């Protein structure tokens, strides 16, 4: 009996297989971002408070009933600065009627996701640049970035290829209009 020859694995395939086999310590988040495995420790209280402030408004004030998922794994289409990325937003939001999170795999496609939220942590540039490009590549309509260093909230919208065509930034304490399907002014006063 002879062994069958196998195609050698590419560096990307080896990286992806290694990434998917990782077992992160409890509370840590592991992502594959721009060809790099990124391990993030559990967030601090301020980080979680900012997310909670926004979640309450999304649920109470959105024109469309929404479901939210913290730390949901998303598979981003490959290409450009996003080769085989597996990204975990701080918050993933979808219309309730889609039931997007029910029966979803741990790493699900971006289809149907209405908004992702990131609150900056120690590596803020990843949220400002790398994740922005990946979310645009995934055609996620809205990316909301709470930038703790700059005390601002930015809404990126109208994804096209590797980036968003529109952005609107307000300092903490001001209101930021969220378009449909949310259709309300996000109050950032509690973030100040």
C-alpha positions in Angstrom: 0.0 0.0 0.0 1.5 3.4 -1.0 0.8 6.6 0.8 -1.0 9.3 -1.2 0.9 12.6 -1.8 -0.7 15.6 -0.3 -0.4 19.2 -1.4 1.8 21.1 1.1 -0.1 23.5 3.3 0.4 27.2 2.7 1.7 29.4 5.5 -1.8 30.9 5.7 -3.4 27.5 6.1 -1.0 26.5 8.8 -1.6 29.8 10.6 -5.4 29.3 10.3 -5.3 25.7 11.5 -3.1 26.7 14.5 -5.3 29.6 15.3 -8.5 27.4 15.3 -6.8 24.8 17.5 -5.9 27.3 20.2 -7.5 27.0 23.6 -7.5 30.5 25.2 -7.4 30.9 28.9 -10.8 31.7 30.4 -11.8 35.3 29.8 -9.2 35.9 27.1 -10.2 36.7 23.5 -8.1 35.3 20.6 -8.5 36.7 17.1 -6.7 36.2 13.8 -6.3 39.8 12.5 -4.3 40.7 9.4 -2.4 37.4 9.6 -1.4 37.8 13.2 -2.8 35.9 16.2 -3.9 38.5 18.8 -4.6 37.5 22.4 -6.5 40.1 24.5 -6.9 39.9 28.3 -10.3 40.3 30.0 -11.5 44.0 29.7 -11.5 46.4 32.6 -14.6 47.8 34.2 -14.7 51.1 32.3 -14.6 49.2 29.0 -17.6 47.1 30.0 -19.5 50.1 31.4 -19.2 51.8 28.0 -20.6 48.8 26.3 -23.4 48.5 28.8 -24.3 52.2 28.3 -24.7 51.6 24.5 -26.5 48.3 24.8 -29.2 49.8 27.0 -29.9 52.5 24.4 -29.8 50.0 21.5 -32.4 47.8 23.2 -34.6 50.6 24.5 -34.5 53.2 21.7 -33.9 51.4 18.5 -36.7 51.7 15.9 -36.0 48.0 15.1 -36.0 45.4 17.8 -32.4 44.1 18.1 -30.4 41.2 19.5 -26.9 41.7 20.8 -24.0 39.3 21.3 -20.9 40.1 23.2 -17.7 38.6 21.8 -19.3 36.8 18.9 -16.8 35.4 16.4 -17.1 36.7 12.9 -15.4 35.3 9.8 -14.4 38.1 7.5 -14.0 37.5 3.7 -10.4 37.3 2.8 -8.5 39.8 0.7 -6.6 43.0 1.0 -5.6 43.6 4.7 -7.9 40.9 5.8 -6.4 37.5 4.9 -8.7 34.8 6.5 -9.5 37.0 9.5 -11.5 35.7 12.4 -12.5 38.8 14.4 -14.4 39.1 17.7 -16.1 42.5 18.1 -16.9 43.7 21.6 -20.6 43.7 20.5 -22.4 42.4 17.4 -25.9 43.7 16.7 -28.6 42.3 14.4 -32.3 42.7 13.9 -34.2 40.3 16.2 -36.4 38.9 13.3 -33.3 37.5 11.7 -32.5 35.2 14.7 -29.0 35.5 13.5 -27.3 34.2 16.7 -29.5 31.1 17.1 -27.8 28.0 15.8 -24.8 30.1 14.7 -21.4 28.5 14.7 -18.7 29.9 17.0 -17.3 31.7 13.9 -20.2 32.9 11.8 -20.3 34.9 8.6 -21.1 38.6 8.7 -24.3 38.4 6.7 -27.1 40.1 8.5 -25.0 41.9 11.1 -26.2 45.5 11.3 -23.6 47.0 13.6 -20.4 46.1 15.4 -19.0 48.0 18.4 -15.5 48.2 19.6 -14.3 50.1 22.7 -10.6 50.8 22.5 -8.2 49.1 24.9 -4.4 49.0 25.1 -3.9 48.5 21.3 -6.3 51.2 20.1 -4.8 51.3 16.6 -6.1 47.8 15.9 -9.7 49.1 16.5 -9.1 52.3 14.7 -7.5 50.8 11.6 -7.2 47.0 11.2 -10.7 46.1 12.5 -12.3 49.0 10.6 -10.9 47.7 7.3 -12.0 44.1 8.1 -15.5 45.2 9.1 -15.8 47.2 5.9 -14.5 44.2 3.9 -17.2 42.1 5.6 -19.8 44.7 4.4 -21.0 45.3 7.9 -23.2 48.5 7.4 -22.2 50.2 10.7 -19.1 50.2 12.8 -19.3 52.1 16.1 -15.9 52.9 17.7 -15.7 54.3 21.3 -12.2 55.7 21.5 -11.2 56.1 25.2 -7.9 57.8 24.4 -9.6 60.5 22.3 -12.8 60.7 24.4 -14.9 60.3 21.3 -17.4 58.1 19.5 -17.1 57.5 15.7 -19.7 55.9 13.5 -18.3 54.5 10.3 -20.9 53.8 7.6 -21.3 52.9 3.9 -18.7 50.1 3.6 -17.0 49.9 0.2 -14.2 47.4 -0.4 -11.5 47.9 2.3 -13.0 50.9 4.1 -16.0 52.9 5.0 -16.9 56.0 2.9 -18.6 57.9 5.7 -17.7 58.7 9.2 -19.1 60.9 11.9 -17.3 61.6 15.2 -18.6 63.3 18.3 -16.8 64.0 21.6 -18.1 62.3 24.7 -21.1 64.1 26.0 -22.6 64.9 22.5 -25.3 62.9 20.6 -24.5 60.8 17.6 -27.3 59.9 15.1 -27.5 56.2 14.4 -29.3 55.6 11.0 -31.8 52.9 10.1 -32.5 50.3 11.3 -31.8 52.0 14.6 -33.0 55.5 13.9 -32.2 57.3 17.1 -29.6 59.7 18.6 -27.1 57.8 20.7 -26.5 59.8 23.9 -22.8 59.7 24.9 -23.2 61.8 28.1 -22.7 58.8 30.4 -19.3 58.1 28.6 -17.9 61.5 29.7 
